[in-house]
Amino acid sequence: MRVRLLVLALALSALAAAPTSAEDGTEVVETEHYRLHYQGTRRDAEEAGRVLEAAWTGFGAWFGVRPVLKGSERLTVRFYATADAWAAGIRADGTHPPKEAGGYYWPGTRTAYLFRQPTSYFTRTLLIHEAAHQYHFLTRAQNRNPRAAWYTEGLAEYLSWHRWDGERLELAVVPGVSLKDYPAKALAELDDPAFDLGAVVSGGASASRPISWALFRFLATGDEGKPLPRFDAFCAKMDRGGEAPPLFRSYFGRPDRLQPKLRAWLAGQQTAWAAVFNEWEQVGIDSFRGYASVVTACRLKAPASRITARLDPAGDRRWRAGLLLHWSSNEDYTVAIVSSWGHVRVDRRQKGVWVPLGRTRVALPPGDVLFDALRDGEQVRLRVGGEDVGAYTLPGGILGLCLEGSDLCFEGVRWE
C-alpha cells in the first residue's frame, strides 16, 4: 500500500457508453472502470459515474495497485432509491442484506450495493465508501473481509469523507460541515471515562463508525500529517488476514498508552461549522454549497465577531441568499436574505413564527455579491455589496450562511 494519498482526483473521463434505461427505470451508466445501475434521474446517474471514476484515481494512489479487469469487465455498483429496493436487490443476488446499514459490498458477486440517504452529501459519501470496500477487497484483501471491523470500516470511512465541486474529488478530508460530525462524536466517546481503546482494537467492544474513522485516520495521518511508523506494514498484515490485537501492539504499542495521544490529536481535527438544517457541504477550502426549497442555514460552532462571504450569482439567475446573523437554537435564529433583484429582508424565527426585523433594497453590483456581518456585543451590522444595510440587536455570537429556495455556492468564506 502506498501511504501517501493523492487526494485530488480529476473527474475528466467521459462516459464509456451512452447511459441506457432498464425496464424498471434504472439508469445504466458505464464509465471506463464501472458499470453503475442507478435508480434515479439520468443526470444524477451520470454524476455518480463521474464520482466513481474520480474515486478510482484516488483509490489507485492510496492502495498503489488496481483491480484486474479483463476485456470489457467493469466493477459493478448498484444504487437503489429506497432501503426496501436495496434489500430486495441483495436478496435477488443470493445473499442477505445486513441490518442497520445503508450499503454493502458482497464478495460473492464483487458488487457494491447502496441506497439513497437523507442528504446528497451523505449519499455521495456512501457511494465512495462502498466503492472503497470493493476496491480494497479486490486489490489488497484477496476479496475477503479483514478480521477487525474497526480496521475495515475505518479505512472506508477515512477515504470516503470528501470534497466534490462537480469536477474535482478530494478524498480523505475532514469535512468542514457534516450532519454526522464524526470528529465531535468520536471526541465525545474518547472523553467518556469508560472508553477503552484496547477493547475496541481487540473486538471486545464494538467500535462506532466515528471511532473507527478517528482511529484509522490517526494511524494514517497522526504523525504531523504522515502515517505512524510501520503503518504500511500493519495494513499489509491485516489485509492478509492477520489478528488485530497482536499486530496493533507489535506495530504501535499498547492501546492504553496510545489512547491519550489519539485523544490529543483528535482535539485538533474538530470542525468549525455545523448545519442548522440539511443539505450543506464544503466544496472547497473556503467554499460551501447549500441547497434547499425553503430557508436553510449553516452556522459556525463558536462565536465570531465577523463573517464575510462572496456569492457568484451566475448571470441573471434568480436566487435568495445571505447570512445567518444570530443563532441560539434551531427554534431561535435570525437570517438576512437578499434576493437577486436587491430586496433584503431580516427575519427572526422564534417558536415557529417569523418575526420581521427589517426590509430594504440594495443596488447589487454586477458580478460577485459580497456579504459582510460585523458583531459588536449584541449589535450586528450587515453590509451587502459594499452597501450598509443596518444594525440589529441580537443575542449571542454565532454567525453563518443561509439561503432560501436556491442551490448556491458561497466562496471566499472568512470569519474571525
Secondary structure as GFF3:
##gff-version 3
##sequence-region A 1 416
A	DSSP	beta_strand	8	10	.	.	.	ID=ss1
A	DSSP	beta_strand	17	21	.	.	.	ID=ss2
A	DSSP	beta_strand	27	30	.	.	.	ID=ss3
A	DSSP	beta_strand	34	38	.	.	.	ID=ss4
A	DSSP	alpha_helix	42	63	.	.	.	ID=ss5
A	DSSP	beta_strand	75	80	.	.	.	ID=ss6
A	DSSP	alpha_helix	83	92	.	.	.	ID=ss7
A	DSSP	beta_strand	103	106	.	.	.	ID=ss8
A	DSSP	beta_strand	111	115	.	.	.	ID=ss9
A	DSSP	alpha_helix	120	139	.	.	.	ID=ss10
A	DSSP	alpha_helix	149	160	.	.	.	ID=ss11
A	DSSP	beta_strand	163	164	.	.	.	ID=ss12
A	DSSP	beta_strand	168	170	.	.	.	ID=ss13
A	DSSP	alpha_helix	182	190	.	.	.	ID=ss14
A	DSSP	alpha_helix	197	202	.	.	.	ID=ss15
A	DSSP	alpha_helix	209	221	.	.	.	ID=ss16
A	DSSP	alpha_helix	231	239	.	.	.	ID=ss17
A	DSSP	alpha_helix	244	252	.	.	.	ID=ss18
A	DSSP	alpha_helix	255	267	.	.	.	ID=ss19
A	DSSP	beta_strand	273	275	.	.	.	ID=ss20
A	DSSP	beta_strand	280	284	.	.	.	ID=ss21
A	DSSP	beta_strand	287	300	.	.	.	ID=ss22
A	DSSP	beta_strand	306	311	.	.	.	ID=ss23
A	DSSP	beta_strand	320	329	.	.	.	ID=ss24
A	DSSP	beta_strand	332	339	.	.	.	ID=ss25
A	DSSP	beta_strand	343	350	.	.	.	ID=ss26
A	DSSP	beta_strand	353	361	.	.	.	ID=ss27
A	DSSP	beta_strand	369	376	.	.	.	ID=ss28
A	DSSP	beta_strand	379	384	.	.	.	ID=ss29
A	DSSP	beta_strand	387	393	.	.	.	ID=ss30
A	DSSP	beta_strand	400	415	.	.	.	ID=ss31
###
